[in-house]
Amino acid sequence: MGHHTFDADRAATLEAPEQRYRVLSAEELRWALDCAADDTVVDLGSGTGFYTDDVAADTGEVYAVDLQPEMHDFYREKGVPSNVELVTAPVDEMPLDTGSADRAFSTMTYHEFATAAAIEEIRRVLRPGGRLVIADWAANGEGEQGPPLAERYALTDAVEMLCEHGFSVEFEAARPETYLLVATAD
Ligand SMILES: C[S@@+](CC[C@H](N)C(=O)[O-])C[C@H]1O[C@@H](n2cnc3c(N)ncnc32)[C@H](O)[C@@H]1O
């Protein structure tokens, strides 16, 4: 499957709380991450920081990783919380220390970076026992919102990929249009 990167010209469409929280609420994301107040967290493909802000309100330092500088520019104009650091890099080559993160998460972006190299890099950056949360559009959805069905993964594919690259899946939920999974770094 080819990985299609979100068009930065459409950044403003991500800032739509009514639509976005119907698909993934801040409440369920914060529940899945279960952050402590001093945790270090990595947002993988942070975009405009829509969900980064929700997570940053609850925790320690947050690295907002995105490979498109235009997305960070949008976030800067919106206003970046003081505990969020913008990192312009691809998920498969993050300039972060090994074992330095307690939590990592990705919202609606896994299908854009899902290679073995990226998963191994996330595993490297997380400490053993650290938690990874992925919410993404599912291949068995109807495709009325989000990327085309052909660009999406099934929950089972994502679980298999994580288990092959150093994670144990603790929780998985298949919903009508999306899936949510929680994994722990081995
Ligand atoms: C669909 S947007 C979602 C943004 C954000 N996670 C949200 O839920 O609002 C996907 C974002 O991931 C970024 N992205 C895609 N592939 C990436 C990669 N390999 N490494 C880092 N960022 C990536 C894109 O630049 C884009 O900003």
The ligand as a Tripos MOL2 file, in Angstrom:
@<TRIPOS>MOLECULE
LIG
   27    29     1     0     0
SMALL
NO_CHARGES

@<TRIPOS>ATOM
      1 C1         -4.5520   13.5190    8.5110 C.3       1 LIG1
      2 S1         -3.3640   14.5940    9.2590 S.3       1 LIG1
      3 C2         -3.8220   14.3550   10.9750 C.3       1 LIG1
      4 C3         -3.1310   15.2990   11.8970 C.3       1 LIG1
      5 C4         -3.4310   15.0740   13.3970 C.3       1 LIG1
      6 N1         -2.9210   13.7980   13.8570 N.3       1 LIG1
      7 C5         -4.8990   15.1880   13.7100 C.2       1 LIG1
      8 O1         -5.5320   14.1770   14.0520 O.co2     1 LIG1
      9 O2         -5.4290   16.3040   13.6110 O.co2     1 LIG1
     10 C6         -1.8500   13.6640    9.1030 C.3       1 LIG1
     11 C7         -0.5880   14.4270    9.4970 C.3       1 LIG1
     12 O3          0.4860   13.4990    9.5790 O.3       1 LIG1
     13 C8          1.6210   14.0270    8.9420 C.3       1 LIG1
     14 N2          2.4290   12.8990    8.4610 N.ar      1 LIG1
     15 C9          2.1230   12.0190    7.4830 C.ar      1 LIG1
     16 N3          3.0820   11.1050    7.3300 N.ar      1 LIG1
     17 C10         4.0390   11.4020    8.2440 C.ar      1 LIG1
     18 C11         5.2910   10.8200    8.5780 C.ar      1 LIG1
     19 N4          5.7600    9.7390    7.9460 N.pl3     1 LIG1
     20 N5          6.0230   11.3980    9.5440 N.ar      1 LIG1
     21 C12         5.5550   12.5090   10.2110 C.ar      1 LIG1
     22 N6          4.3750   13.1030    9.9300 N.ar      1 LIG1
     23 C13         3.6230   12.5530    8.9750 C.ar      1 LIG1
     24 C14         1.0760   14.9080    7.8440 C.3       1 LIG1
     25 O4          2.0050   15.8850    7.4650 O.3       1 LIG1
     26 C15        -0.1700   15.4960    8.5010 C.3       1 LIG1
     27 O5          0.1030   16.6900    9.1770 O.3       1 LIG1
@<TRIPOS>BOND
     1     1     2 1
     2     2     3 1
     3     2    10 1
     4     3     4 1
     5     4     5 1
     6     5     6 1
     7     5     7 1
     8     7     8 2
     9     7     9 1
    10    10    11 1
    11    11    12 1
    12    11    26 1
    13    12    13 1
    14    13    14 1
    15    13    24 1
    16    14    15 ar
    17    14    23 ar
    18    15    16 ar
    19    16    17 ar
    20    17    18 ar
    21    17    23 ar
    22    18    19 1
    23    18    20 ar
    24    20    21 ar
    25    21    22 ar
    26    22    23 ar
    27    24    25 1
    28    24    26 1
    29    26    27 1
@<TRIPOS>SUBSTRUCTURE
     1 LIG1         1 GROUP 0 **** ****
